[in-house]
């Protein structure tokens, strides 16, 4: 392990906006995010597989009356987002270090208002299908955690993964799906608040089209 990684892990261990194993809040935060972490009653918004957290921080800057939680298993990645949020003085940002399949251990049913999935690994091979973040095993988790009518957003540059998601979401309890295969040249462009991840900006500069969809948790 490099010295830089060790430094980031140390930063996480003392950062007030990082929830991870070994901290008391790791086992008590479920159902208590607003009271214990954010000290307000604003809606909770998750970014899954948030990486370095730049999108989570960008959303928090844009919408200060909501609480944003970046979720990722890689501690050295979320350390960057954590430190960026602290430097910017944002108190509506937190990061949770866990695997997405364990989200039920940290959120009560209906506790979440929105979920963002931004440029996830498309897991392109057939044998990787169950690892795609829009596979039904993950969608069942999202449905449980989202409040009635809660919103799910997806952004990706990967066309096959996007088409896959367009099929799985409506057949697994998500409704009112709207989408575009060219976000920046569509009427939906302002729906993502103009925020770009590092890789999204790179893809956009190279002329790649960005796919985007939005849908809601249905009642079933």
C-alpha positions in Angstrom: 0.0 0.0 0.0 1.4 3.4 -1.0 2.0 6.2 1.5 -0.6 8.3 -0.3 -3.3 5.6 0.2 -2.4 5.3 3.9 -2.7 9.0 4.3 -6.2 9.0 2.7 -7.3 6.1 5.0 -6.1 8.2 7.9 -8.1 11.1 6.7 -11.2 9.0 6.5 -10.7 7.7 10.0 -11.0 11.3 11.4 -13.3 12.9 8.8 -16.7 13.7 10.2 -18.3 13.2 6.8 -17.1 9.6 6.3 -19.1 6.7 7.7 -17.0 3.5 7.6 -16.4 0.3 9.6 -14.7 1.0 12.9 -16.6 4.2 13.6 -19.5 4.2 16.1 -21.9 5.7 13.5 -21.3 2.7 11.2 -23.7 0.6 13.2 -26.2 3.3 14.3 -26.7 5.4 11.2 -29.5 3.3 9.7 -32.7 5.4 10.0 -30.8 8.2 11.7 -29.0 10.0 8.8 -30.9 13.2 9.1 -30.7 13.4 12.9 -27.2 12.1 13.6 -25.2 13.1 10.5 -26.9 16.1 8.9 -28.8 17.6 11.8 -31.7 18.5 9.6 -34.8 17.0 8.0 -33.9 17.6 4.4 -34.3 14.7 1.8 -31.5 12.2 1.4 -30.0 11.7 -2.1 -27.5 8.8 -2.8 -24.8 8.6 -5.5 -23.9 5.0 -6.0 -20.3 4.0 -6.9 -19.4 7.6 -6.4 -15.7 7.1 -7.0 -13.8 10.3 -6.1 -17.1 12.0 -5.2 -16.9 15.0 -7.5 -20.5 14.4 -8.6 -21.8 14.1 -5.1 -20.0 17.3 -4.1 -21.3 19.1 -7.2 -24.9 18.1 -6.5 -24.5 19.3 -2.9 -23.2 22.6 -4.0 -26.1 23.0 -6.5 -28.9 21.9 -4.1 -28.0 23.0 -0.5 -31.5 22.1 0.8 -30.9 18.3 0.3 -28.4 15.9 1.9 -26.1 14.0 -0.4 -24.4 10.7 0.4 -21.7 9.2 -1.9 -21.4 5.4 -1.6 -18.3 3.5 -2.7 -16.3 0.6 -1.4 -12.9 2.2 -2.2 -11.7 4.2 0.8 -8.9 6.0 -1.1 -11.5 7.3 -3.6 -14.1 8.7 -1.2 -11.3 10.3 0.8 -10.9 12.8 -2.1 -14.6 13.6 -2.1 -14.6 13.9 1.6 -11.7 16.3 1.7 -13.1 18.4 -1.2 -16.5 18.7 0.6 -14.7 19.8 3.8 -12.6 22.3 2.0 -15.7 23.8 0.5 -17.4 23.9 3.8 -20.3 21.7 2.7 -22.3 20.3 5.6 -24.8 18.5 3.4 -22.4 15.9 2.1 -21.4 12.6 3.6 -19.7 9.4 2.3 -20.5 5.8 3.1 -17.8 3.2 2.6 -19.6 0.0 1.8 -20.5 -2.3 -1.1 -23.8 -1.4 -2.7 -25.3 -4.8 -2.1 -25.3 -4.0 1.6 -27.2 -0.8 1.4 -30.1 -2.2 3.4 -27.9 -2.4 6.4 -27.5 1.4 6.4 -30.9 2.8 5.3 -34.5 2.1 6.4 -37.2 1.4 3.8 -38.3 4.7 2.3 -35.5 6.7 3.8 -34.1 7.8 0.5 -35.6 10.5 -1.8 -33.4 10.1 -4.9 -30.6 7.8 -6.3 -28.0 8.8 -8.9 -26.0 6.2 -10.8 -23.3 8.0 -12.8 -21.0 6.2 -15.2 -20.9 2.8 -13.4 -18.8 -0.1 -14.7 -21.1 -1.5 -17.4 -19.9 -5.1 -16.7 -20.2 -6.0 -20.4 -19.8 -9.7 -20.4 -22.9 -12.0 -20.0 -21.5 -13.7 -16.9 -21.1 -10.3 -15.3 -24.8 -9.4 -15.6 -25.6 -9.8 -11.9 -23.0 -7.1 -11.1 -24.6 -4.4 -13.3 -26.1 -1.7 -11.1 -29.4 -2.0 -12.9 -29.7 -5.7 -12.5 -32.9 -6.7 -10.7 -31.1 -7.7 -7.6 -29.9 -4.1 -7.2 -33.2 -2.6 -8.4 -35.0 -4.5 -5.6 -32.7 -2.7 -3.1 -33.4 0.7 -4.6 -37.2 0.1 -4.6 -37.0 -0.7 -0.9 -35.0 2.3 0.1 -36.7 4.9 -2.1 -39.7 6.7 -0.8 -42.9 6.3 -2.8 -42.4 8.2 -6.0 -38.6 8.4 -5.3 -36.5 9.2 -8.3 -33.7 7.2 -9.9 -31.2 8.9 -12.4 -28.7 7.1 -14.6 -26.0 8.6 -16.7 -23.6 6.5 -18.9 -21.6 6.7 -22.1 -22.0 2.9 -22.6 -24.8 2.3 -25.1 -25.3 -1.5 -24.5 -25.6 -0.9 -20.7 -28.0 1.9 -21.3 -30.2 -0.3 -23.5 -30.0 -3.0 -20.9 -31.2 -0.6 -18.2 -34.1 0.6 -20.4 -35.3 -3.0 -20.4 -34.8 -3.9 -16.7 -36.2 -0.8 -15.0 -39.8 -0.9 -16.3 -40.0 -4.6 -15.7 -38.8 -4.3 -12.1 -41.2 -1.7 -10.6 -39.9 1.6 -12.0 -42.4 3.9 -13.8 -42.6 7.2 -15.8 -39.3 6.5 -17.5 -37.9 9.2 -19.7 -34.6 9.0 -21.5 -32.3 10.4 -24.1 -29.3 9.0 -25.9 -27.8 12.4 -26.4 -28.1 14.4 -23.2 -26.3 17.5 -24.1 -28.4 18.0 -27.3 -31.8 17.2 -25.7 -34.4 19.2 -23.7 -33.4 17.1 -20.7 -29.9 18.8 -20.6 -30.7 20.9 -17.6 -32.0 17.9 -15.6 -28.5 16.9 -14.5 -27.6 20.5 -13.4 -24.6 20.6 -15.8 -22.4 18.6 -13.4 -19.8 16.4 -15.0 -17.5 13.8 -13.6 -13.9 13.8 -14.7 -14.5 10.9 -17.1 -17.8 12.4 -18.4 -16.0 15.6 -19.3 -13.3 13.5 -21.1 -15.9 11.5 -23.0 -17.8 14.6 -23.9 -14.7 16.4 -25.2 -14.0 13.4 -27.4 -17.5 13.6 -28.9 -19.1 10.7 -27.2 -22.9 11.0 -26.6 -24.0 10.8 -23.0 -27.1 8.7 -22.2 -29.4 9.7 -19.5 -32.6 8.4 -18.0 -34.9 9.3 -15.1 -37.7 7.2 -13.6 -39.7 6.8 -10.4 -40.2 4.0 -7.9 -43.7 2.6 -8.6 -46.2 1.6 -6.0 -45.7 -2.2 -6.3 
